[in-house]
Amino acid sequence: MTEFKGPVDFDYLRKAGEIFAPIKQLSYKKMQIKQGDIVLDLGCGPGIDAIELGRLVSPDGFVIGVDYDEVMLRKALEQVEILKMDRIVHFQHENASALTFPDNYFNSCRSERLFMHLNNPEQVLGEIYRVTKPGGNVVIIDTDWASLSIDCQSVKTEQLLSNYRLENLLTNGYSGRSLYRMFNNVHFNDIQVDVFPLYTNDLELFYALSLQETVENNALTDNIITQRELDQWRMELKQAALNNSFYCSINMIMVSGIKPY
Ligand SMILES: C[S@@+](CC[C@H](N)C(=O)[O-])C[C@H]1O[C@@H](n2cnc3c(N)ncnc32)[C@H](O)[C@@H]1O
């Protein structure tokens, strides 16, 4: 099996942030944030959400963005310093699996597109539960990669590549659709599910946001598809883009719940 070196860089995540902006906004609403709150963004990446949350808790509260990528956190901090929000938005280098915060510390917590990278998602949700105050809201967003649908002739290749992404490239490819079950297992109250269908006609954007090139190259190396099948697939997609008929869609899943008293 070829090794996956990780999909995320700062520019990729900022681009994704623009596309997911309405979903992000709804997640802040569901957190029911008040001025003065202490809020967690777990797997905060470039700090897009931490900054927005910082505006909501100002002037007395604060936000902690946690990530295990130190380079990402340094860049996130640079943004916060430019915006002069460093008193309100802090970043902490930690692994989501073993948070160092005390029990019942945060008024609310969120995490977006982290769980697909976790090999112990239920343990991490348990950690989030532990650090949330009773009555606090938790919101988790993830991609349902199993719902990826691309209009094409080479349906067999599409399915092979999609399954490869789900089962070999992502650590927890079925994360999106498993969130509801996990919220139940961890005993959150008032569990709500929102599903957001996204689509694009932009082939380049699809490649940029779906790790598609890595999926294709790794699937070829691992003999999941042949060079001939890959060439045919790429030609079809390119042709569709030239004809302005490229189509792909996917669902994002948001699950929220309240920690009981
Ligand atoms: C797809 S990015 C999403 C970033 C951000 N939530 C956003 O919406 O822009 C996933 C982030 O989770 C971080 N991450 C992955 N596994 C982690 C772990 N075990 N502990 C902490 N951060 C982790 C990555 O470094 C990356 O920044």
The ligand as an SDF file (V2000), in Angstrom:
LIG
                    3D

 27 29  0  0  0  0  0  0  0  0999 V2000
   -9.2050   19.0880    6.7760 C   0  0  0  0  0  0  0  0  0  0  0  0
   -8.3680   19.9900    8.0180 S   0  0  0  0  0  0  0  0  0  0  0  0
   -9.6930   21.0180    8.6060 C   0  0  0  0  0  0  0  0  0  0  0  0
   -9.2130   22.2670    9.2970 C   0  0  0  0  0  0  0  0  0  0  0  0
  -10.2830   23.1910    9.8570 C   0  0  0  0  0  0  0  0  0  0  0  0
  -11.1590   22.5170   10.7800 N   0  0  0  0  0  0  0  0  0  0  0  0
  -11.1130   23.8530    8.7770 C   0  0  0  0  0  0  0  0  0  0  0  0
  -12.3200   23.6130    8.6920 O   0  0  0  0  0  0  0  0  0  0  0  0
  -10.5260   24.6320    8.0020 O   0  0  0  0  0  0  0  0  0  0  0  0
   -8.0880   18.8680    9.3390 C   0  0  0  0  0  0  0  0  0  0  0  0
   -7.1560   19.3960   10.4140 C   0  0  0  0  0  0  0  0  0  0  0  0
   -7.1270   18.4410   11.4840 O   0  0  0  0  0  0  0  0  0  0  0  0
   -5.7880   18.3460   11.9710 C   0  0  0  0  0  0  0  0  0  0  0  0
   -5.6520   17.0430   12.6400 N   0  0  0  0  0  0  0  0  0  0  0  0
   -5.7410   15.8050   12.0850 C   0  0  0  0  0  0  0  0  0  0  0  0
   -5.6040   14.8590   13.0280 N   0  0  0  0  0  0  0  0  0  0  0  0
   -5.4270   15.4990   14.2200 C   0  0  0  0  0  0  0  0  0  0  0  0
   -5.2440   15.0720   15.5710 C   0  0  0  0  0  0  0  0  0  0  0  0
   -5.2040   13.7670   15.8800 N   0  0  0  0  0  0  0  0  0  0  0  0
   -5.1120   15.9960   16.5350 N   0  0  0  0  0  0  0  0  0  0  0  0
   -5.1590   17.3310   16.2270 C   0  0  0  0  0  0  0  0  0  0  0  0
   -5.3300   17.8020   14.9750 N   0  0  0  0  0  0  0  0  0  0  0  0
   -5.4630   16.8980   13.9710 C   0  0  0  0  0  0  0  0  0  0  0  0
   -4.9200   18.5310   10.7270 C   0  0  0  0  0  0  0  0  0  0  0  0
   -3.6140   18.9310   11.0730 O   0  0  0  0  0  0  0  0  0  0  0  0
   -5.7060   19.5900    9.9640 C   0  0  0  0  0  0  0  0  0  0  0  0
   -5.2870   20.8960   10.2930 O   0  0  0  0  0  0  0  0  0  0  0  0
  1  2  1  0
  2  3  1  0
  2 10  1  0
  3  4  1  0
  4  5  1  0
  5  6  1  0
  5  7  1  0
  7  8  2  0
  7  9  1  0
 10 11  1  0
 11 12  1  0
 11 26  1  0
 12 13  1  0
 13 14  1  0
 13 24  1  0
 14 15  1  0
 14 23  1  0
 15 16  2  0
 16 17  1  0
 17 18  1  0
 17 23  2  0
 18 19  1  0
 18 20  2  0
 20 21  1  0
 21 22  2  0
 22 23  1  0
 24 25  1  0
 24 26  1  0
 26 27  1  0
M  CHG  2   2   1   9  -1
M  END
$$$$
